[in-house]
Amino acid sequence: MSSSSSSSVLSSFFASPQFLRRVLWLDAASGVGTALLQCEFADTLAPLLGLPANLLLWSGYLLGAFVLGIVWIATRRTIPAGPVWLLIAVNAVWVLGCLGLLASSAVVPTVWGEVFLVVQAVFVGVLVELEWIGVRKIQPEPAW
C-alpha cells in the first residue's frame, strides 16, 4: 500500500460519521476484556504482576460497570456529547490512576506489573484522545 493510499484510508477513518461510535465500541471491547481478565484471574495475576488481588478484582468489577455506560452511549441513535465528555474524564482518571500506582509506594509491581500498568495507561490515553476528537466532531461550532 502506498503512503498516499494509506493516508487517505486513515483520513477517511477519522472523517467517518461512525468514527466516535467505533471508538466507543473499541473502548467497551477492551474494557470487557480487561475486566474479565482481572475478575477471573485476579488470584493468578496478583503474584505475576505484583499487584494486590483485591485491587485487580475490584477494579475489574468497576471497569465492568463502566463498560455498561459506554455501551449505553454507543447504542444511542445520536451519541450524546455530555456523557462522552464524562467518559473522557473517567478514562483520564484511569490513566492517572495507573501512573499514580507506578509512582507511589502503595504497591510494588513486578516488571510485568509495570508493563501491565503502562500499557493500560497508554492505551486508555489513546482512547481519550480519539474520543476527544470524535466528540468535538459531533458538537456544533460556537457562533462567536
PASEBA-1860 file (N, C-alpha, C; in nm, 3 decimals):
! residues 144
1> MSSSSSSS> 0.085/-0.117/0.000/0.000/0.000/0.000/0.090/0.123/0.000 ~ 0.063/0.215/-0.090/0.144/0.336/-0.097/0.111/0.429/0.019 ~ 0.201/0.522/0.045/0.178/0.612/0.158/0.058/0.703/0.133 ~ 0.032/0.738/0.007/-0.084/0.824/-0.021/-0.215/0.749/-0.001 ~ -0.218/0.620/-0.037/-0.342/0.544/-0.017/-0.363/0.512/0.131 ~ -0.256/0.484/0.204/-0.274/0.461/0.348/-0.313/0.590/0.418 ~ -0.262/0.702/0.370/-0.300/0.831/0.426/-0.448/0.860/0.400 ~ -0.497/0.826/0.281/-0.638/0.852/0.251/-0.729/0.757/0.330
9> VLSSFFAS> -0.685/0.633/0.353/-0.764/0.541/0.435/-0.774/0.594/0.577 ~ -0.662/0.643/0.632/-0.661/0.697/0.766/-0.748/0.822/0.776 ~ -0.737/0.911/0.679/-0.818/1.033/0.685/-0.965/1.002/0.667 ~ -0.999/0.901/0.586/-1.141/0.865/0.572/-1.193/0.801/0.700 ~ -1.108/0.729/0.773/-1.147/0.671/0.902/-1.183/0.782/1.000 ~ -1.097/0.883/1.010/-1.121/0.995/1.101/-1.241/1.079/1.057 ~ -1.265/1.087/0.927/-1.375/1.169/0.875/-1.509/1.097/0.879 ~ -1.508/0.968/0.903/-1.632/0.890/0.901/-1.730/0.939/1.006
17> PQFLRRVL> -1.859/0.944/0.970/-1.959/0.981/1.071/-1.970/0.875/1.182 ~ -1.917/0.757/1.157/-1.920/0.649/1.256/-1.795/0.645/1.343 ~ -1.704/0.740/1.323/-1.575/0.740/1.394/-1.592/0.727/1.545 ~ -1.669/0.816/1.605/-1.683/0.815/1.751/-1.749/0.685/1.798 ~ -1.850/0.640/1.728/-1.918/0.516/1.767/-1.819/0.398/1.764 ~ -1.735/0.393/1.663/-1.635/0.285/1.654/-1.535/0.292/1.769 ~ -1.493/0.412/1.804/-1.400/0.430/1.916/-1.467/0.387/2.046 ~ -1.595/0.422/2.063/-1.668/0.380/2.184/-1.676/0.228/2.193
25> WLDAASGV> -1.702/0.162/2.081/-1.708/0.015/2.083/-1.570/-0.046/2.111 ~ -1.465/0.017/2.062/-1.329/-0.028/2.094/-1.303/-0.014/2.243 ~ -1.345/0.098/2.299/-1.330/0.122/2.443/-1.407/0.015/2.522 ~ -1.530/-0.012/2.481/-1.612/-0.111/2.550/-1.551/-0.251/2.539 ~ -1.506/-0.288/2.420/-1.448/-0.421/2.400/-1.321/-0.440/2.482 ~ -1.235/-0.339/2.481/-1.112/-0.351/2.559/-1.144/-0.353/2.709 ~ -1.246/-0.278/2.749/-1.287/-0.278/2.890/-1.340/-0.413/2.933 ~ -1.421/-0.476/2.848/-1.474/-0.609/2.880/-1.359/-0.708/2.895
33> GTALLQCE> -1.267/-0.704/2.799/-1.154/-0.797/2.804/-1.071/-0.780/2.930 ~ -1.040/-0.655/2.964/-0.961/-0.629/3.084/-1.037/-0.665/3.211 ~ -1.167/-0.632/3.215/-1.248/-0.664/3.333/-1.256/-0.815/3.354 ~ -1.280/-0.889/3.248/-1.287/-1.036/3.259/-1.154/-1.094/3.305 ~ -1.047/-1.045/3.246/-0.913/-1.091/3.284/-0.887/-1.067/3.432 ~ -0.915/-0.945/3.478/-0.888/-0.910/3.617/-0.982/-0.983/3.713 ~ -1.108/-0.999/3.678/-1.204/-1.063/3.769/-1.183/-1.214/3.775 ~ -1.162/-1.275/3.661/-1.149/-1.421/3.658/-1.013/-1.472/3.705
41> FADTLAPL> -0.910/-1.392/3.686/-0.774/-1.439/3.715/-0.700/-1.353/3.816 ~ -0.772/-1.282/3.900/-0.708/-1.191/3.997/-0.606/-1.265/4.083 ~ -0.642/-1.381/4.135/-0.550/-1.455/4.223/-0.427/-1.505/4.149 ~ -0.443/-1.539/4.024/-0.329/-1.586/3.943/-0.241/-1.469/3.900 ~ -0.305/-1.357/3.864/-0.229/-1.241/3.816/-0.156/-1.168/3.927 ~ -0.211/-1.169/4.047/-0.154/-1.090/4.157/-0.004/-1.114/4.178 ~ 0.041/-1.238/4.195/0.186/-1.256/4.214/0.268/-1.226/4.088 ~ 0.210/-1.254/3.973/0.280/-1.228/3.847/0.302/-1.078/3.826
49> LGLPANLL> 0.199/-0.998/3.862/0.206/-0.854/3.840/0.257/-0.776/3.962 ~ 0.256/-0.840/4.078/0.296/-0.770/4.199/0.191/-0.669/4.243 ~ 0.067/-0.694/4.204/-0.044/-0.606/4.241/-0.140/-0.686/4.328 ~ -0.202/-0.623/4.427/-0.293/-0.697/4.515/-0.412/-0.756/4.438 ~ -0.447/-0.879/4.473/-0.560/-0.946/4.407/-0.688/-0.866/4.423 ~ -0.709/-0.807/4.542/-0.831/-0.728/4.563/-0.835/-0.604/4.474 ~ -0.721/-0.542/4.450/-0.714/-0.428/4.359/-0.754/-0.470/4.218 ~ -0.700/-0.582/4.173/-0.734/-0.633/4.040/-0.882/-0.669/4.031
57> LWSGYLLG> -0.932/-0.738/4.133/-1.071/-0.783/4.134/-1.167/-0.664/4.134 ~ -1.150/-0.572/4.227/-1.245/-0.461/4.240/-1.234/-0.361/4.127 ~ -1.114/-0.339/4.076/-1.104/-0.250/3.959/-1.163/-0.319/3.836 ~ -1.157/-0.451/3.832/-1.223/-0.526/3.725/-1.374/-0.512/3.732 ~ -1.430/-0.523/3.853/-1.575/-0.502/3.871/-1.615/-0.360/3.830 ~ -1.537/-0.264/3.876/-1.565/-0.124/3.843/-1.560/-0.103/3.691 ~ -1.462/-0.161/3.629/-1.448/-0.149/3.485/-1.566/-0.214/3.412 ~ -1.612/-0.328/3.464/-1.729/-0.394/3.404/-1.852/-0.305/3.409
65> AFVLGIVW> -1.874/-0.240/3.520/-1.987/-0.148/3.532/-1.969/-0.028/3.439 ~ -1.848/0.020/3.428/-1.817/0.133/3.341/-1.848/0.099/3.195 ~ -1.818/-0.025/3.157/-1.845/-0.070/3.020/-1.994/-0.060/2.988 ~ -2.080/-0.088/3.086/-2.224/-0.075/3.063/-2.260/0.067/3.023 ~ -2.196/0.165/3.084/-2.219/0.304/3.047/-2.171/0.335/2.906 ~ -2.056/0.280/2.870/-2.004/0.301/2.735/-2.100/0.240/2.632 ~ -2.149/0.121/2.660/-2.243/0.055/2.569/-2.370/0.139/2.555 ~ -2.418/0.193/2.667/-2.537/0.278/2.661/-2.512/0.396/2.568
73> IATRRTIP> -2.397/0.462/2.583/-2.364/0.577/2.498/-2.356/0.535/2.351 ~ -2.286/0.424/2.325/-2.261/0.380/2.188/-2.389/0.335/2.117 ~ -2.491/0.295/2.192/-2.613/0.245/2.129/-2.719/0.352/2.108 ~ -2.692/0.475/2.147/-2.789/0.583/2.123/-2.792/0.614/1.974 ~ -2.910/0.645/1.925/-2.924/0.682/1.782/-2.832/0.801/1.752 ~ -2.838/0.902/1.836/-2.748/1.016/1.829/-2.663/1.013/1.955 ~ -2.534/1.009/1.937/-2.444/1.000/2.052/-2.448/1.132/2.129 ~ -2.483/1.127/2.259/-2.490/1.250/2.339/-2.350/1.296/2.382
81> AGPVWLLI> -2.321/1.422/2.358/-2.187/1.474/2.388/-2.157/1.474/2.538 ~ -2.255/1.510/2.622/-2.230/1.519/2.766/-2.175/1.390/2.826 ~ -2.242/1.277/2.804/-2.187/1.152/2.857/-2.051/1.115/2.799 ~ -2.026/1.154/2.675/-1.893/1.125/2.617/-1.786/1.207/2.689 ~ -1.817/1.333/2.721/-1.720/1.414/2.796/-1.694/1.352/2.933 ~ -1.799/1.299/2.997/-1.782/1.231/3.125/-1.695/1.106/3.108 ~ -1.720/1.030/3.004/-1.639/0.911/2.973/-1.492/0.950/2.955 ~ -1.468/1.058/2.882/-1.330/1.105/2.861/-1.265/1.139/2.995
89> AVNAVWVL> -1.339/1.206/3.082/-1.284/1.242/3.214/-1.252/1.119/3.297 ~ -1.343/1.022/3.297/-1.320/0.899/3.376/-1.202/0.822/3.318 ~ -1.193/0.815/3.186/-1.077/0.748/3.125/-0.947/0.818/3.162 ~ -0.950/0.950/3.165/-0.830/1.025/3.204/-0.792/0.995/3.348 ~ -0.892/0.980/3.435/-0.866/0.943/3.575/-0.804/0.803/3.581 ~ -0.850/0.712/3.495/-0.793/0.577/3.491/-0.645/0.584/3.454 ~ -0.612/0.666/3.355/-0.472/0.683/3.314/-0.391/0.735/3.432 ~ -0.442/0.839/3.499/-0.371/0.895/3.614/-0.358/0.793/3.727
97> GCLGLLAS> -0.461/0.710/3.745/-0.455/0.606/3.847/-0.345/0.505/3.818 ~ -0.336/0.462/3.693/-0.229/0.367/3.655/-0.092/0.428/3.678 ~ -0.075/0.552/3.635/0.054/0.619/3.653/0.081/0.646/3.801 ~ -0.025/0.679/3.875/-0.010/0.701/4.019/0.036/0.577/4.092 ~ -0.018/0.462/4.053/0.027/0.336/4.114/0.175/0.311/4.087 ~ 0.217/0.345/3.966/0.359/0.327/3.932/0.449/0.420/4.014 ~ 0.401/0.541/4.039/0.482/0.642/4.107/0.478/0.629/4.259 ~ 0.376/0.563/4.310/0.359/0.556/4.455/0.435/0.438/4.514
105> SAVVPTVW> 0.437/0.436/4.644/0.494/0.320/4.713/0.382/0.232/4.770 ~ 0.259/0.258/4.727/0.144/0.180/4.776/0.151/0.036/4.728 ~ 0.206/0.015/4.609/0.225/-0.120/4.555/0.367/-0.129/4.500 ~ 0.415/-0.250/4.490/0.547/-0.273/4.432/0.530/-0.373/4.319 ~ 0.489/-0.322/4.200/0.465/-0.414/4.090/0.594/-0.477/4.040 ~ 0.579/-0.597/3.986/0.691/-0.662/3.918/0.711/-0.591/3.784 ~ 0.809/-0.635/3.709/0.829/-0.578/3.575/0.703/-0.600/3.492 ~ 0.642/-0.718/3.503/0.518/-0.745/3.430/0.405/-0.655/3.478
113> GEVFLVVQ> 0.401/-0.626/3.605/0.301/-0.534/3.658/0.321/-0.394/3.606 ~ 0.447/-0.351/3.597/0.475/-0.220/3.541/0.432/-0.213/3.395 ~ 0.461/-0.319/3.320/0.419/-0.325/3.180/0.267/-0.320/3.171 ~ 0.200/-0.397/3.255/0.053/-0.400/3.258/-0.004/-0.261/3.281 ~ 0.050/-0.188/3.377/0.001/-0.054/3.408/0.035/0.047/3.299 ~ 0.154/0.039/3.244/0.194/0.131/3.137/0.110/0.107/3.011 ~ 0.090/-0.019/2.975/0.009/-0.050/2.857/-0.133/0.002/2.875 ~ -0.190/-0.018/2.994/-0.325/0.036/3.019/-0.325/0.188/3.009
121> AVFVGVLV> -0.228/0.253/3.069/-0.223/0.400/3.066/-0.211/0.452/2.923 ~ -0.125/0.391/2.845/-0.104/0.437/2.706/-0.228/0.409/2.623 ~ -0.282/0.288/2.632/-0.399/0.252/2.550/-0.519/0.340/2.585 ~ -0.546/0.356/2.714/-0.660/0.438/2.754/-0.634/0.585/2.721 ~ -0.509/0.628/2.730/-0.476/0.763/2.688/-0.504/0.787/2.540 ~ -0.475/0.689/2.458/-0.508/0.698/2.315/-0.660/0.703/2.296 ~ -0.733/0.622/2.372/-0.880/0.628/2.365/-0.932/0.766/2.403 ~ -0.874/0.826/2.506/-0.914/0.961/2.547/-0.897/1.057/2.429
129> ELEWIGVR> -0.784/1.051/2.364/-0.757/1.140/2.251/-0.856/1.115/2.137 ~ -0.878/0.989/2.102/-0.970/0.956/1.994/-1.114/0.998/2.027 ~ -1.156/0.975/2.152/-1.290/1.017/2.192/-1.303/1.169/2.192 ~ -1.198/1.236/2.231/-1.197/1.383/2.230/-1.212/1.434/2.086 ~ -1.138/1.375/1.993/-1.151/1.412/1.851/-1.294/1.387/1.805 ~ -1.347/1.269/1.839/-1.482/1.233/1.796/-1.591/1.320/1.854 ~ -1.583/1.352/1.981/-1.690/1.432/2.044/-1.687/1.575/1.991 ~ -1.572/1.625/1.958/-1.565/1.761/1.902/-1.631/1.766/1.765
137> KIQPEPAW> -1.632/1.653/1.693/-1.697/1.650/1.561/-1.849/1.650/1.572 ~ -1.904/1.601/1.683/-2.050/1.595/1.695/-2.108/1.719/1.760 ~ -2.024/1.805/1.816/-2.072/1.928/1.879/-2.070/2.042/1.780 ~ -2.174/2.126/1.782/-2.174/2.241/1.693/-2.063/2.340/1.729 ~ -2.012/2.406/1.627/-1.909/2.509/1.648/-1.972/2.628/1.720 ~ -1.899/2.692/1.812/-1.952/2.812/1.876/-1.973/2.923/1.772 ~ -2.073/3.004/1.792/-2.109/3.108/1.696/-2.033/3.238/1.718 ~ -1.936/3.243/1.802/-1.865/3.368/1.828/-1.740/3.373/1.754
END
